[in-house]
Amino acid sequence: MALREFLETVASRTRDALRREAERLLEAAGATHEPVSLHDVVSALNLSLIEADREPFSCEAALAPLGDGFAVSVSGERGERRRRFSIAHEIGHFVLHPAQARYERGGAVSEAMRVQEREADAFAAELLMPERLVRQAALEDGADARRLADRFEVSEAAMSVRLRRLGLAERQSDPPPRSRAAL
Ligand SMILES: [Zn+2]
């Protein structure tokens, strides 16, 4: 088995673990309904959230040391929903890859880093679109990606992927988008 395939198997095996981590965090933050309050999640982790006026680096969010702790620095330039996904992605790094705070670079350089990026994206999806809440909302509102995206304050692309993953998507849905925010 190629290394890449092997690592993807490892990453996919941890999906349940990622979900449990996200659920534990949501519980600690008292986030019981959508849209998930990232301010509450950040507070529960004793993280700070810094709103940057413009992107300080070549990325829209970063995890950086601040005083005794860490801060998620985020730029609002690309719209609120994308911004929320970026914050959740950084929270994923903080929870899953401790002691590795670093500025995001454009393009992970190693397979290990790519695995971490995928894990952070998967964690972000679990955090912003918890399975239980999405299933409940789909029962109430139908599995309509646009409507549910509004309800959860995520991009429609991200909700589409989420619905598919949960087996809730309708057949005629769009092909999977390629951007990372879609995971
Ligand atoms: Zn990342």
Boltz pocket constraint, residues with backbone or C-beta under 6 A from the ligand:
constraints:
  - pocket:
      binder: B
      contacts: [[A, 89], [A, 93], [A, 104], [A, 116], [A, 117], [A, 120]]
      max_distance: 6.0
